[in-house]
Amino acid sequence: MFVTFEGIDGSGKSTQSSATFECLCRNLGEDRIIRTFEPGGWEGGGSIRSVILSGAMKSTWTEVLLFLADRSEHVERVIRPSLLSGKVVICERFSDSTIAYQVFGKGFPRDVLDGISSFASFPEPDITFWLDIPVRVAMERINSRHTDPDRFESDHELLERIASGYAVLSRCEPDRIKRLDGMAPAEDLTETIVSVIMKRIEEKTDPS
């Protein structure tokens, strides 16, 4: 099963993906769960991640192609082998992030992105948890980290467009993308997420 976590920066993706991973390890065993992330969630991927987050590119095309190059290696080295071996893959950010950030946020052509992704045969997540929070709250969380925000985190208007993009994606695929109130208590969110995943696993493994 392929599970992804999505949302604007500061929405709590890292917190929930980590807590979900720990809960599933207890329920299913550590050998059955993989936790990863994008960009850079593969051996050697740190260099691409650094370039992407540095803000050095002036062209959105360069940015998108770097994200897709990173995803291609990530899928082939980590995600696809894990799925083929029967593991549950938990990934913080995947294809929906590229659509929300680069298509809705920066105007990259959706048909071009979809065409490349289809040709590359990237796997489709079974479940996507979208942590939805107001941009104002996300900015407050980002500023409280006492670290320099990257170029995606520091642009309020960009984050507003991205948040709207996630809302559109959720309406288009309500069965896959589960909207969660990112303002809810973290423990409650984790309980809901794990419950949804376990139910889906039971449905997949039920002989009937």
N, C-alpha and C positions, 0 to 999 in steps of 0.2 A: 504494500500500500504506500502511495506517495502522498504525503501531507505537507502542505505549505502554509506559511504564515506571512501575511501581507499587511500593509498599512503605511501611513506616512511616518517619517522619522519621529521618534519620541512616543510612538503609540503603544509600546510594550511588547514588541515582537520577540526580542531577545529573552525577556523575562518569561514569557509564556512558552516559547519553544524549549527553553531550558527546563522549566517546571514540568512540561508535558513529557519531555524525554525521560526525566527522572521517574515520573509516575509509570510510564509504560515499561521502563526497565524493571520496575518492581512487579508489574503485572504480567509481563511477557518474558522477561529475562534479557539481560544486557546484550546477549549475542544476537538478538532479533531486531534491535533498534539501531539506527544510524541517525546522527544529528549533523547537519551541515548547513551551509549558508552561501549566499551570493552577494557580491562578487568575491572570488578568491577562495572558495571552499575546497580546493584540491591542492595537492602537493605542487608547489611552484606557482600557485595562483596569487600569492601575495603581491607579486610585482605588478600584475595587471590591476589588482585592486587599488594599489597605491596610485597608479597612473589615472585610473578612473576618478578617484576621489580627490585628486590633486587640483582639478579645475584647469589643467593645462590645455585641454582641447578647446578650440574655438568653434569647431563644427559638430553639430549634433550627429551627423553621419559617423564621424570618427568615434564618438561616444557610444552609439548604438552598436557599431561593428565590434568595438572592444567588449561590450557586454555579451554579445553573441559568441565571440571567440572564447570568452571565459566560460560561458554556458556550455559550449560544445565540449570543451575539455572536462568540465565538471560532470556533465552527463556521462561521458564515456569512461571516466576514471572512477567516479564515485556512485552516481545515482543509478545508472542502468545496471551495473554489476550487482549492486545491492538489491535492487528490485527483482532481478532474475534469480537471486539466491533466496528469495522469499522474505526479505526483511522489510520492516516498516521504515521508510525514509522520512525524516522530519527535516524540512528545509526552510530556512529563514530567507525569504524572497526567492522568486523564480520568475516565470514569464509574465505574470500579471504586473510585477513591478516595472518591467520594461514598457509595457503598454501604458500604465498609469503615469510614469515619470517622463518617458520620452515622447509618447504619442499625445496624451492629454496635456502633459506639462509643457512640452517643448515643440509640439506640432509635427513630429516625425510622421511620415505617411504610414498609416496602419496597414495598408495592403502590402507594402514592401516588407514590413516586419513580419506579417503573417506568412508571406510567401517564403521568406528565408527560414523561418521556424518550421514550417511544414516540410520544406525540402530537407532540413536537417533531422527531421523525425524526432524532435524533442518530446519526451513523454508528457502526457497531460496529468496534472495532479488529480488524485481521487477526491480529495477534500482540501479546500482552501479556507483558512480562518482569517477573516479581515477584521482587524482591530480598529474600530472606528472611533476617533476622538476629535474634538474641535482643534483646529489649527492653533488657536491661541494657547490651549493647554499643552499641545505638543511643543510649541516654542518655549514655554515656561520650563518644561522638563529638559529640553535641550540646553537651555541657558544655565540650568542648575547643575549640570554635569561638571562644570569648571574645566571644560576642555574647549579648544577652538572648534566651532561647528564647521563641518565641511560645506561645500558650495550648495549641496542640496538642502541642508538643514537651515541655512541662513536666509533663505528667500521665502518670505511669507506668502507672496502672491503665487509663487510657483507651487508651494505646498497646498494652497487653496485649489488650484487647478488639478493637482494630483489627487487630492481628496475627492473632488468631483468625479474624476476618472474612475476611482475605485467604486464609487456609488453606481456609476453606469455599468461597470462590469458585473457588479453584484446583482443588479436588476436583470441583466442579460442571462446570467447563469446562476439562478438562485439555488439549484440543487447541489451545485459544486461549491459555490462561494457562500460561506456562512458568515453573515455579519454579526459581530459581537460588540457590545458596548465597552469600549476601552476604558471607560470611567468606572466600571464595576470593580469590586474588590478583586485583587489578583487571585486569591484562593478560589473564589467562586468561578472566575473565568477558567482556571485550570481544571476544575471539577467538571465544568460543562464540556470543555474541549476533550478531555480524556473519555468522558461518557460517550460522546459522539463517535470518537475513533473506535472504542471498544465495541459499540453497537455495530458499526460498519464491518469490523473484523468478524464478528459473530455471523453477520449476514453473508459475508464472503465464504465462510467455512462451513455453513449449514448445508448438509447434503441435500436437504429438501429444496 
